[in-house]
Structure formats: C-alpha cells, structure tokens
Amino acid sequence: MSGHPPVIVYPPSPTGARRVTVRGQIVGLAHGRGEVASFLRRAGFAEGAEEIDLDQPELIEWRGGDLDTWR
C-alpha cells in the first residue's frame, strides 16, 4: 500500500453513510465529517479535542466525492 494515505473514505452508500478504513481495516460508517474525525482520534491521529484537518491528501483519500459529499 506504499504511496497511499492511511485513511480512505469511500463513496456514500444509498443511506448516505461512507465506509472509513484506517490502514486497510474498516473502522466504521460515517454520516458526516464529525464522525470521520472521531474515527481518526480513536485511531491515534489526534489527541483529545485536537483539531484534525480532514483536507490532507497525505492523510485521507476521499473516494466518490470530497469531504463535503454526503447524501
């Protein structure tokens, strides 16, 4: 997986949820940016209330739309 960011957010499902993986492992279904940030905190990408920049291509690959694409 060299050259790929560690976090992938997949295209929205018909229900609007987006699958999120960290280093190839599914960590959950997100229904918005806040849930993506929460998954990243739990995975150790930030501590406590530390702000996470979800628009970092070296950290997150957004497939099927960007961080503003939700159904």
C-alpha positions, 0 to 999 in steps of 0.5 A: 500500500506504499504511496497511499494515505492511511485513511480512505473514505469511500463513496456514500452508500444509498443511506448516505453513510461512507465506509472509513478504513484506517490502514486497510481495516474498516473502522466504521460508517460515517454520516458526516465529517464529525464522525470521520474525525472521531474515527481518526482520534480513536485511531491515534491521529489526534489527541483529545479535542485536537483539531484534525484537518480532514483536507490532507491528501497525505492523510485521507483519500476521499473516494466518490466525492470530497469531504463535503459529499454526503447524501 
